[in-house]
Amino acid sequence: MTRSISLLALLLLCSWQANFLSAADELPPLQKDIEFAKVGDVSLKLDAFVPAGEGPFPTCILVHGGGFMRGTKQHYITPLFEPLSKAGFTWFTIDYRLAPAHRWPACADDVTTAIRWVREHAKEYKVDPNRIALIGESAGGHLVSWVGARNEPDKLGLAAVVPIYAPHDLEFQVKHRNALGPSMTALLDLTELNDNAWQKLREASVTTKLPGKLPPFLLIHGTKDEQVPYEQSTRFQTQMKALGNRCDLITIEGGIHGMGGWDKLGSDYRTQLVNWLNKHLPAAASKADSSAAPFPGKQSVWNGFARYDFEVAGKNVLVVAPAQPATGKPWVWHGEFFGHKPAPDIALLKRGFHIVYLSVPNMLGSPAAVEHWNHCYAELTSKYGFAPKVSLVGLSRGGLYCYNWGAANPEKVACIYGDAPVCDFKSWPGGKALGGEWKGKGSAGDWKLVLQQWGFKDNAAAIAYDKNPVDNLPPLAKAKVPLLHVYGDADDVVPWDENTGLIAERYQKLGGDITLIAKPGVGHHPHGLEDSTPIVEFIAKHGSAGN
């Protein structure tokens, strides 16, 4: 009888293994060694799993442990590959720079870069950008918590964070061991426990200055962990809850450090993890919602993205839509010259931003132009659900549109990027024709437009006008709107010192935040930067919905 039962059990086991292997064989192959960044001579790579089907799918970004000094994307975190694959998640496992060759915060910066890369390549890998979870174990758990705690200021759009036996409090970790240990020595370049060491440990701890309003966190930890004590998770959970953050904890009774030993305890932590993700990630948009044309008018294609042209209050507006809008529908609004130097727009479209241009040429940001902008803003935010704060992009004369509308509506502005922007119409189109004080070439025809659009009776009235952008910065400074200006220091069309230079000097005196990127020896053209990353990151950081 015993032999019969044993034989039956063996047959059932063989059958289960055959079915399991068959199911695994049906899974799509892992896409390996995809470069997501290059820092100096270091190539950072990830592996990607993409489920079969149309998507988009909920997505996890996995970060391995190894004491900040060891490991790769195929170490330590591997027990999660199979359950996430079978549950229908797109997932990525990433490499990051290791200590001591690369000190803190290089590893955390690499995780942030990976998140942004995933968002930019969402369509290619069937990622749902509104359902991205960050998961890490041990040192990787510290990294995902660190980056997750900066979700809002860095505009990462994370929907959930899962640290597994993570050392959130490095000061507590060192005190627990009563020694720095090789990890902290390598990561923070510390040799002895002194006041400087304790300060560095605090500064690199997730628990220092932990904010509220974070995405939900799930902690997973074993009670017998001797490397990272279980108290790290219970203490962190208490702190998170006190700040009003959701923070759940899966306890592995008798679990040691590392997921490899948990199966022997009969733990179903993987099932619990998948269930938690399915519960706490936002619901997927319905297929009907994602496929319906969101705007009226003529539809075409712009650089691979859907473009819509229609009218608002009698003026033509164009909207370029991302394949998958980011949470809250962030958007970029051009003052003039849409389509010129499109690299930043394309990168932001990949991150889920909409791109907008309202055609009111020859109005030069006048009060009438501002009124048309008001109509367009109201239409896009109320009817189409665009974010209440918009990122403004002012190239050349487009600066007049952006700054004048922004000063009239500072609470609606997320940030302003000006590229050789006109910030005073006396500098351009006025210029030398107005007198020796002004250095620019000027434009007689456009100066006539200034007189017409503002209703000035003569040049003297225009020169006396005190609401040019250089004069009207207090509303933007009070609203703490960040500015970025890119300019050529040899610009003789829109001289930088009469425009960007005055903006910078006066905005800083008002306590405003402005970043300047000079292009030595460059005139008014070409606009933009050869590498548009600083522009893209500025807008992505300040312009994402919720800012």
Buried (B, 14 or more C-beta within 10 A) or exposed (E): EEEEEEEEEEEEEEEEEEEEEEEEEEBEEBEEEBEBBEBEEBEBBBBBBBBEEEBBBBBBBBBBBBBBBBBBBBBBBBBBBBBBBBBBBBBBBBBBBBBBEBBBBBBBBBBBBBBBBBBBBBBEBBBBBBBBBBBBBBBBBBBBBBBBBBBBEBBBBBBBBBBBBBBBBBBBBBEBBEEBBEBBBBBBEBEEBEEEBBEBBBBBBBBBEBEEEBBBBBBBBBBBBEBBBBBBBBBBBEBBEEEEBEBBBBBBEEBBBBBEBBEEBEBEBBEBBBEBBBEBBEEBBEEEEBEEEBBEBEEEEBEEBBBBBBEBEEBEBBBBBBBBBBBBBBBBBBBBBBEBBBBBBBBBBBBBBBBBBBBBEEBBBBEBBBBBBBBBBEBBBEEBEBBBBBBBBBBBBBBBBBBBBBBBBBEBBBBBBBBBBBBBBBBBBBBEBBEEEBBBBBBEEBBEBBBEBBEBEEBEEBBEBEEBBBBBBBBBBEBEBBBBBBBBBEBBBBBBBBBBBBBBEBBEEEEBBBEBEEBEEBBBEBBBBEEBEBBBBBBBBBBBBBB
